[in-house]
């Protein structure tokens, strides 16, 4: 029997989704997947061409939660210390003090993260894995909850750098945001051009409805969602299949199996269940694995997407029936 506390928090999750959708029209799937990452205490990478609402989505999420929010615009001249902070000499105190960078926040928007070279991107590695930043040999914890929400333009675009594999692997999910449907685009165009004199990202209609403590409590609940041994085995079999599949040079590592289970737990929670099903694993497979697979050059030339390959693997791997 589902507890009253569990039901209350699942309702809060639904309310968060509805609030974010006030700002982002016609992208319900993306909103849902970002909440899965948040409730899994994971980081998310959102890919799409400019102008589809990636930044708006993240600003709307930040407003729904009572907590700190920081945005870093990644550019070719951005330095790692611009992200993490640095030690500086205080003339009045005659001593070095640490100036904390924007990374010390609850929700960090790393905007157009692949417009900076690998050295700058690497500044995110420690904090994404260990929830701390080391400056001048001193480890400084970041806020809790903590989440990196990075946006990137497709790597085919001019002025972009590919993300290092070590950084990609630290993102729980990679989401792809596409053009809205025609009716949604009409509604979007109407809403942002009626009585508005500019094109500033507007999240005025979004309300703050959750505290940091409530988000942390949801994350604890999600981490305790029941998983059958057969479902664990199913997730691992899917990931191991990516390492042997024809046309894949590098398959997903153990973080892929972990990501599948963590994300599936959050999905089950949002469905109001205290246990996960094999279908939950299937639902999160694309966002959890698409950035952990590297095709061979021959497959890349043929234009076959990683999503297509993952779906083929899902069709081949038999799911538990009980």
C-alpha positions as CSV (number, residue, x, y, z in Angstrom):
1,X,0.0,0.0,0.0
2,X,1.4,3.4,-1.0
3,X,2.0,5.7,2.0
4,X,0.4,9.1,2.3
5,X,3.8,10.8,2.3
6,X,4.7,9.0,-1.0
7,X,1.5,10.2,-2.6
8,X,2.0,13.8,-1.5
9,X,5.5,13.9,-3.0
10,X,4.3,12.3,-6.3
11,X,1.7,15.1,-6.4
12,X,4.4,17.7,-5.9
13,X,6.4,16.1,-8.8
14,X,3.4,16.5,-11.0
15,X,2.9,20.1,-9.9
16,X,6.5,20.9,-10.7
17,X,6.0,19.5,-14.2
18,X,2.9,21.6,-14.7
19,X,4.7,24.8,-13.5
20,X,7.6,24.3,-15.9
21,X,5.2,23.6,-18.8
22,X,3.8,27.1,-18.3
23,X,7.0,28.6,-19.7
24,X,7.9,25.8,-22.1
25,X,5.1,25.1,-24.5
26,X,4.9,21.8,-26.4
27,X,8.0,20.1,-24.8
28,X,6.3,17.8,-22.2
29,X,8.7,14.9,-22.8
30,X,11.7,17.1,-22.2
31,X,10.2,18.6,-19.0
32,X,9.4,15.1,-17.7
33,X,13.0,13.8,-18.4
34,X,14.6,16.8,-16.7
35,X,12.6,16.0,-13.6
36,X,13.7,12.4,-13.8
37,X,17.3,13.7,-13.7
38,X,16.6,16.0,-10.8
39,X,14.9,13.4,-8.7
40,X,17.7,10.9,-9.5
41,X,20.2,13.5,-8.2
42,X,21.8,13.4,-11.6
43,X,23.1,15.9,-14.2
44,X,21.5,16.5,-17.6
45,X,22.8,17.5,-21.0
46,X,20.3,19.1,-23.3
47,X,21.1,19.2,-27.0
48,X,19.3,21.1,-29.7
49,X,19.8,23.9,-32.2
50,X,19.5,27.5,-30.9
51,X,16.1,28.9,-30.2
52,X,14.2,25.8,-29.0
53,X,13.9,26.8,-25.4
54,X,16.8,24.9,-23.7
55,X,17.8,27.9,-21.5
56,X,14.1,28.7,-20.9
57,X,13.5,25.2,-19.7
58,X,16.3,25.4,-17.1
59,X,15.4,28.8,-15.9
60,X,11.8,27.7,-15.4
61,X,13.0,24.6,-13.4
62,X,15.2,26.9,-11.3
63,X,12.3,29.1,-10.4
64,X,10.1,26.3,-9.3
65,X,12.6,25.3,-6.6
66,X,13.5,27.5,-3.7
67,X,17.3,27.6,-4.0
68,X,20.2,29.3,-5.6
69,X,20.7,29.4,-9.4
70,X,23.7,30.4,-11.5
71,X,24.3,30.6,-15.2
72,X,27.7,30.4,-16.9
73,X,27.9,31.3,-20.6
74,X,30.6,29.0,-22.0
75,X,32.8,30.8,-24.6
76,X,36.1,30.1,-26.2
77,X,37.9,32.5,-23.8
78,X,36.3,31.2,-20.6
79,X,38.9,30.0,-18.1
80,X,38.4,27.2,-15.5
81,X,38.9,29.7,-12.6
82,X,35.9,31.7,-14.0
83,X,33.8,28.6,-13.1
84,X,35.3,27.3,-9.9
85,X,36.8,30.5,-8.4
86,X,40.3,31.2,-7.3
87,X,42.5,32.3,-4.4
88,X,43.2,36.0,-4.3
89,X,45.4,38.2,-2.1
90,X,43.5,40.4,0.4
91,X,45.6,43.5,0.9
92,X,43.6,44.6,4.1
93,X,44.0,41.2,5.8
94,X,47.4,40.5,4.3
95,X,46.4,37.0,3.5
96,X,45.0,34.9,0.6
97,X,41.2,34.4,0.5
98,X,39.2,32.2,-1.7
99,X,36.8,33.8,-4.1
100,X,34.1,31.2,-4.9
101,X,32.9,31.0,-8.5
102,X,29.3,30.6,-9.8
103,X,29.6,26.8,-9.5
104,X,28.7,27.1,-5.8
105,X,25.0,27.0,-6.3
106,X,22.1,24.5,-6.3
107,X,21.2,24.6,-10.0
108,X,24.0,25.4,-12.4
109,X,23.2,26.3,-16.0
110,X,26.2,25.6,-18.2
111,X,25.0,27.3,-21.3
112,X,26.4,26.2,-24.7
113,X,29.0,24.1,-22.8
114,X,30.6,22.8,-26.0
115,X,31.6,26.3,-27.1
116,X,34.6,26.1,-24.7
117,X,37.7,23.9,-25.1
118,X,38.2,20.7,-23.2
119,X,40.4,22.4,-20.5
120,X,37.6,24.6,-19.5
121,X,34.9,21.9,-19.7
122,X,37.1,19.8,-17.4
123,X,36.5,22.3,-14.6
124,X,33.1,20.6,-14.2
125,X,34.4,17.0,-13.7
126,X,35.2,17.1,-10.0
127,X,32.0,18.9,-8.9
128,X,29.7,16.6,-11.1
129,X,31.2,13.5,-9.5
130,X,32.1,14.5,-5.9
131,X,29.9,17.5,-5.2
132,X,32.9,19.5,-4.2
133,X,35.5,21.9,-5.8
134,X,39.2,21.9,-4.9
135,X,40.8,25.4,-4.9
136,X,44.4,25.8,-3.8
137,X,44.3,22.2,-2.3
138,X,41.2,22.9,-0.2
139,X,38.0,20.8,-0.9
140,X,34.9,23.0,-0.7
141,X,31.5,21.4,-0.9
142,X,28.7,22.8,-3.1
143,X,25.1,23.3,-2.1
144,X,22.6,20.5,-1.8
145,X,20.7,19.6,-3.9
146,X,23.2,20.2,-6.7
147,X,22.6,19.7,-10.4
148,X,24.4,20.7,-13.5
149,X,22.1,21.4,-16.5
150,X,24.2,21.8,-19.5
151,X,23.0,22.9,-23.0
152,X,25.0,22.2,-26.2
153,X,24.5,22.9,-29.8
154,X,24.9,20.0,-32.3
155,X,28.6,19.4,-32.8
156,X,28.2,20.0,-36.6
157,X,27.7,23.7,-35.9
158,X,30.6,26.1,-36.3
159,X,32.6,27.0,-33.2
160,X,31.8,23.9,-31.1
161,X,34.1,21.4,-29.4
162,X,33.2,17.8,-28.7
163,X,32.7,17.1,-25.0
164,X,35.4,14.8,-23.5
165,X,34.1,11.2,-22.9
166,X,34.8,11.4,-19.2
167,X,32.6,14.5,-18.9
168,X,29.8,13.0,-21.0
169,X,29.8,9.9,-18.8
170,X,29.0,12.0,-15.8
171,X,25.7,13.2,-17.2
172,X,22.9,10.9,-16.1
173,X,20.8,11.8,-19.1
174,X,21.4,13.4,-22.5
175,X,18.1,14.9,-23.8
176,X,17.4,16.0,-27.4
177,X,15.1,18.9,-27.8
178,X,13.4,19.1,-31.2
179,X,11.2,21.6,-33.1
180,X,7.7,21.9,-31.6
181,X,4.6,20.6,-33.3
182,X,2.8,23.1,-35.5
183,X,-0.1,23.8,-33.1
184,X,2.3,24.2,-30.2
185,X,4.5,26.6,-32.3
186,X,1.4,28.7,-33.1
187,X,0.5,28.9,-29.4
188,X,4.1,29.7,-28.6
189,X,4.3,32.5,-31.2
190,X,1.1,34.0,-30.0
191,X,2.1,33.9,-26.3
192,X,5.4,35.6,-26.8
193,X,4.3,38.3,-29.3
194,X,1.1,39.5,-27.7
195,X,1.6,42.5,-25.4
196,X,5.3,41.8,-25.2
197,X,7.9,44.4,-26.5
198,X,10.9,42.2,-26.6
199,X,12.0,38.5,-26.7
200,X,13.3,38.1,-23.2
201,X,12.9,34.6,-21.7
202,X,9.8,34.9,-19.7
203,X,9.3,32.8,-16.6
204,X,7.0,35.2,-14.8
205,X,4.1,32.8,-14.8
206,X,6.1,30.1,-13.1
207,X,5.8,29.9,-9.3
208,X,8.1,28.6,-6.7
209,X,6.4,25.5,-5.2
210,X,9.1,23.3,-3.7
211,X,11.8,23.9,-1.1
212,X,15.3,22.4,-1.3
213,X,14.5,20.1,1.6
214,X,11.5,18.7,-0.3
215,X,13.6,18.0,-3.4
216,X,16.2,16.2,-1.1
217,X,13.4,14.2,0.4
218,X,12.1,13.2,-3.0
219,X,15.6,12.1,-3.9
220,X,15.8,9.9,-0.8
221,X,12.4,8.4,-1.6
222,X,13.5,7.7,-5.2
223,X,16.7,6.0,-4.1
224,X,14.6,3.5,-2.1
225,X,12.2,2.6,-4.9
226,X,12.2,-1.3,-5.0
227,X,14.0,-3.0,-7.8
228,X,13.7,-6.7,-8.5
229,X,16.9,-8.7,-9.1
230,X,15.6,-9.6,-12.6
231,X,15.3,-5.9,-13.4
232,X,18.8,-5.3,-12.3
233,X,19.9,-8.1,-14.5
234,X,17.9,-6.7,-17.4
235,X,19.6,-3.3,-17.2
236,X,23.0,-4.8,-17.1
237,X,22.3,-7.1,-20.0
238,X,21.3,-4.1,-22.1
239,X,24.4,-2.2,-21.3
240,X,26.7,-5.2,-21.8
241,X,25.1,-5.7,-25.2
242,X,26.3,-2.2,-26.3
243,X,29.9,-3.4,-25.8
244,X,29.5,-6.3,-28.3
245,X,27.1,-4.8,-30.8
246,X,28.3,-4.6,-34.4
247,X,29.1,-1.1,-35.4
248,X,29.8,0.1,-31.9
249,X,33.5,0.9,-31.2
250,X,32.9,1.8,-27.5
251,X,29.9,0.7,-25.6
252,X,28.5,2.0,-22.3
253,X,30.5,1.4,-19.1
254,X,29.1,0.4,-15.6
255,X,27.8,4.0,-15.2
256,X,25.4,3.1,-18.0
257,X,23.8,0.3,-15.9
258,X,23.7,2.6,-12.8
259,X,22.1,5.4,-14.9
260,X,19.4,3.1,-16.2
261,X,18.4,2.0,-12.7
262,X,18.6,5.4,-11.1
263,X,16.5,7.1,-13.9
264,X,14.0,4.2,-13.9
265,X,13.4,4.6,-10.2
266,X,12.6,8.3,-10.7
267,X,10.3,7.5,-13.6
268,X,8.5,4.9,-11.5
269,X,8.1,7.5,-8.7
270,X,6.6,10.0,-11.2
271,X,4.1,7.3,-12.2
272,X,3.1,6.8,-8.6
273,X,4.8,3.4,-8.1
274,X,7.1,2.3,-5.3
275,X,8.7,-0.3,-7.6
276,X,10.1,-0.3,-11.1
277,X,9.1,-2.4,-14.1
278,X,11.1,-3.5,-17.1
279,X,9.2,-1.0,-19.2
280,X,10.6,1.8,-16.9
281,X,14.1,0.7,-18.0
282,X,13.0,0.8,-21.6
283,X,11.6,4.3,-21.2
284,X,14.8,5.8,-19.9
285,X,17.2,3.8,-22.2
286,X,17.6,6.4,-24.9
287,X,18.4,9.4,-22.7
288,X,20.5,7.3,-20.3
289,X,22.7,5.6,-23.0
290,X,22.8,7.7,-26.2
291,X,25.8,9.7,-25.0
292,X,27.7,6.6,-23.7
293,X,28.0,4.9,-27.1
294,X,30.5,5.6,-29.9
295,X,29.8,4.3,-33.4
296,X,32.5,3.0,-35.7
297,X,33.5,5.4,-38.6
298,X,31.6,3.2,-41.1
299,X,28.3,3.5,-39.1
300,X,28.8,7.3,-38.7
301,X,29.2,7.6,-42.5
302,X,26.0,5.8,-43.0
303,X,24.2,8.3,-40.8
304,X,22.8,5.7,-38.4
305,X,22.0,7.4,-35.0
306,X,22.9,6.0,-31.6
307,X,19.1,6.1,-30.8
308,X,18.5,3.7,-33.7
309,X,21.2,1.3,-32.4
310,X,19.8,1.4,-28.9
311,X,16.3,0.6,-30.1
312,X,17.7,-2.4,-32.0
313,X,19.4,-3.6,-28.9
314,X,16.2,-3.3,-26.9
315,X,14.4,-5.4,-29.5
316,X,17.0,-8.1,-29.1
317,X,17.4,-8.2,-25.4
318,X,14.5,-10.2,-23.8
319,X,12.8,-8.4,-20.8
320,X,11.8,-10.2,-17.6
321,X,8.2,-11.4,-17.8
322,X,7.5,-11.5,-14.1
